[in-house]
Amino acid sequence: MIERDGNGLRISGALTIANAAALCASGKQHFGNGNLVVDLSAVTDVDSSALSLLFEWRREAQRRGHGIAFRNLPASLQSLAALYGVADLVTGDA
C-alpha cells in the first residue's frame, strides 16, 4: 500500500513479485510535483523485484527532472542491495 504525505510516500506491506508491478504503477501517480522521499519502514517482505521497483521509480523521477530518496530500508532489502552491489543506488539521493 502507498500513502502520500506531502512530498513523501510511505510504502507498507509486502514488496514482492506478486505486487511489484501494481505498486510501481500506483507510485508513479504521485510523481510530478517535485522531489519525493519514499519511506520503506513499514515494508514487511521483499524479494529482488523490490530493487527493480526502486530503480524504476528513480528512472521515472529523473525523466521528470525530480529527485527521489529512499529512507528506512528494511534490513532484508539492504542485504539484497549489498548482495547485488547496488546499495549506493537505493540509499543515495538523486
JOJO-V870577 format. One record per residue. N is the residue number from 1. OMEGA is omega in radians with two decimals (* if undefined). NEAR is the number of other C-alpha atoms within 8 Angstrom. D_FIRST is the distance of its C-alpha to the first C-alpha in whole Angstrom. Layout:
# JOJO-V870577
{{N & OMEGA & NEAR & D_FIRST} {N & OMEGA & NEAR & D_FIRST}}
This chain:
# JOJO-V870577
{{1 & 3.13 & 6 & 0} {2 & 3.06 & 10 & 4} {3 & 3.12 & 7 & 7} {4 & 3.05 & 9 & 10} {5 & -3.09 & 7 & 13} {6 & 3.11 & 4 & 16} {7 & -3.13 & 10 & 16} {8 & 3.01 & 10 & 14} {9 & 3.08 & 12 & 10} {10 & -3.13 & 13 & 8} {11 & 3.12 & 13 & 6} {12 & 3.13 & 11 & 5} {13 & -3.12 & 9 & 6} {14 & 3.06 & 9 & 9} {15 & -3.04 & 14 & 9} {16 & -3.13 & 12 & 12} {17 & -3.11 & 10 & 14} {18 & -3.09 & 6 & 13} {19 & -3.06 & 9 & 10} {20 & -3.11 & 12 & 11} {21 & 3.13 & 9 & 12} {22 & 3.10 & 7 & 10} {23 & 3.12 & 10 & 7} {24 & -3.13 & 11 & 11} {25 & 3.14 & 8 & 12} {26 & 3.13 & 9 & 9} {27 & -3.12 & 10 & 9} {28 & 3.09 & 9 & 13} {29 & -3.12 & 6 & 13} {30 & 3.13 & 8 & 13} {31 & 3.03 & 11 & 16} {32 & -3.13 & 7 & 19} {33 & 3.13 & 6 & 20} {34 & -3.10 & 8 & 21} {35 & 3.14 & 9 & 20} {36 & 2.97 & 12 & 16} {37 & -3.10 & 11 & 16} {38 & -3.14 & 12 & 12} {39 & -3.10 & 13 & 12} {40 & -3.05 & 13 & 11} {41 & -3.12 & 11 & 12} {42 & 3.09 & 9 & 10} {43 & -3.03 & 12 & 9} {44 & -3.12 & 9 & 11} {45 & 3.10 & 9 & 13} {46 & 2.89 & 12 & 14} {47 & -3.04 & 11 & 16} {48 & 3.10 & 9 & 18} {49 & 3.08 & 11 & 16} {50 & 3.09 & 13 & 13} {51 & 3.11 & 11 & 17} {52 & 3.11 & 8 & 17} {53 & -3.13 & 11 & 14} {54 & 3.11 & 9 & 15} {55 & 3.12 & 10 & 18} {56 & 3.08 & 9 & 17} {57 & 3.10 & 12 & 15} {58 & 3.10 & 11 & 19} {59 & -3.14 & 8 & 21} {60 & 3.10 & 10 & 19} {61 & 3.13 & 14 & 20} {62 & 3.10 & 10 & 23} {63 & -3.10 & 7 & 24} {64 & 3.12 & 8 & 23} {65 & -3.13 & 6 & 25} {66 & 3.06 & 12 & 22} {67 & 3.07 & 12 & 22} {68 & 3.12 & 13 & 18} {69 & 3.12 & 12 & 18} {70 & -3.08 & 13 & 16} {71 & 3.02 & 10 & 16} {72 & 3.09 & 7 & 16} {73 & 3.06 & 10 & 16} {74 & -3.11 & 10 & 16} {75 & -3.14 & 6 & 19} {76 & 3.11 & 8 & 18} {77 & 3.06 & 12 & 17} {78 & 3.12 & 10 & 20} {79 & 3.10 & 8 & 22} {80 & -3.14 & 10 & 21} {81 & 3.10 & 12 & 22} {82 & 3.14 & 9 & 25} {83 & -3.12 & 7 & 26} {84 & 3.10 & 7 & 26} {85 & -3.09 & 6 & 27} {86 & -3.08 & 9 & 24} {87 & -3.13 & 10 & 24} {88 & 3.14 & 6 & 25} {89 & -3.13 & 7 & 23} {90 & 3.14 & 12 & 19} {91 & -3.12 & 9 & 21} {92 & 3.06 & 8 & 23} {93 & 3.09 & 7 & 23} {94 & * & 8 & 23}}
